[in-house]
């Protein structure tokens, strides 16, 4: 649960960094999929702080799936953000 909350906090800053407008229309109108991205975790119980080559699916402003690239189903019509050699990290606004 902590991981989903953490990841949800970084979506707006990541969209902006990817050159996408994190407007309410983007978050509400469909899915956004971050493909082959490295996810930095803040969970103190995680041994590895960077999860490499992950796919993160966001629908209606919420993370609905995350897993190894190629193992997560991409919703039809989703906006795809290519994340190869890029990172998703916390926005740090809630710390």
C-alpha positions as CSV (number, residue, x, y, z in Angstrom):
1,X,0.0,0.0,0.0
2,X,2.8,2.4,0.9
3,X,4.4,1.8,-2.5
4,X,1.3,2.6,-4.4
5,X,0.8,5.8,-2.4
6,X,4.4,6.7,-2.9
7,X,4.3,6.1,-6.7
8,X,1.1,8.1,-7.0
9,X,2.8,11.1,-5.5
10,X,5.3,11.2,-8.3
11,X,3.1,11.0,-11.4
12,X,2.5,14.8,-11.9
13,X,6.2,15.6,-11.7
14,X,7.2,12.8,-14.0
15,X,4.6,13.8,-16.6
16,X,6.0,17.3,-16.5
17,X,9.5,15.9,-16.8
18,X,8.5,13.8,-19.8
19,X,7.2,16.9,-21.6
20,X,3.6,16.0,-21.0
21,X,1.1,18.3,-19.4
22,X,-0.2,16.9,-16.1
23,X,-3.6,18.5,-16.6
24,X,-6.8,17.1,-15.1
25,X,-7.8,16.0,-18.6
26,X,-4.7,13.8,-18.9
27,X,-5.3,12.1,-15.6
28,X,-9.0,11.6,-16.0
29,X,-9.5,10.9,-19.7
30,X,-7.4,7.7,-20.0
31,X,-4.5,5.6,-19.0
32,X,-0.8,6.7,-19.0
33,X,1.7,3.9,-19.2
34,X,5.4,4.4,-18.3
35,X,7.4,1.7,-20.1
36,X,10.8,0.3,-19.2
37,X,11.3,2.9,-16.5
38,X,13.5,2.6,-13.4
39,X,11.4,3.2,-10.3
40,X,13.1,4.5,-7.2
41,X,11.4,3.2,-4.0
42,X,11.4,4.9,-0.6
43,X,10.2,1.8,1.2
44,X,12.7,1.2,4.0
45,X,11.8,-2.6,3.9
46,X,12.9,-2.9,0.3
47,X,16.4,-4.3,-0.2
48,X,16.8,-2.8,-3.6
49,X,16.0,0.9,-3.8
50,X,15.8,0.9,-7.6
51,X,13.4,-1.4,-9.5
52,X,14.8,-1.6,-13.0
53,X,12.8,-1.9,-16.3
54,X,9.3,-1.5,-14.8
55,X,6.0,-0.7,-16.5
56,X,3.7,1.5,-14.4
57,X,0.1,1.9,-15.5
58,X,-1.9,4.9,-14.3
59,X,-5.7,5.2,-14.8
60,X,-7.9,8.0,-13.5
61,X,-5.0,9.5,-11.5
62,X,-4.2,6.2,-9.7
63,X,-1.6,3.5,-10.2
64,X,-3.4,0.4,-11.2
65,X,-0.5,-1.9,-12.1
66,X,3.3,-2.1,-11.8
67,X,5.7,-4.8,-12.7
68,X,8.6,-6.0,-14.9
69,X,8.5,-4.6,-18.5
70,X,6.7,-7.0,-20.7
71,X,4.7,-8.6,-17.9
72,X,2.1,-5.9,-17.3
73,X,-0.9,-5.5,-19.7
74,X,-1.1,-2.1,-21.4
75,X,-4.7,-0.7,-21.7
76,X,-5.9,-0.1,-25.3
77,X,-5.6,3.6,-26.2
78,X,-3.2,4.4,-23.4
79,X,-0.8,7.3,-23.7
80,X,2.7,5.7,-23.7
81,X,5.7,7.4,-22.1
82,X,9.0,5.7,-23.1
83,X,11.1,5.4,-20.0
84,X,14.2,3.6,-21.2
85,X,17.2,4.9,-19.2
86,X,14.8,7.2,-17.2
87,X,13.6,7.2,-13.6
88,X,10.4,7.6,-11.8
89,X,11.1,9.2,-8.4
90,X,9.1,10.8,-5.6
91,X,8.0,14.4,-6.0
92,X,9.1,14.8,-2.3
93,X,6.3,17.3,-1.7
94,X,4.8,15.1,1.1
95,X,8.0,14.5,3.1
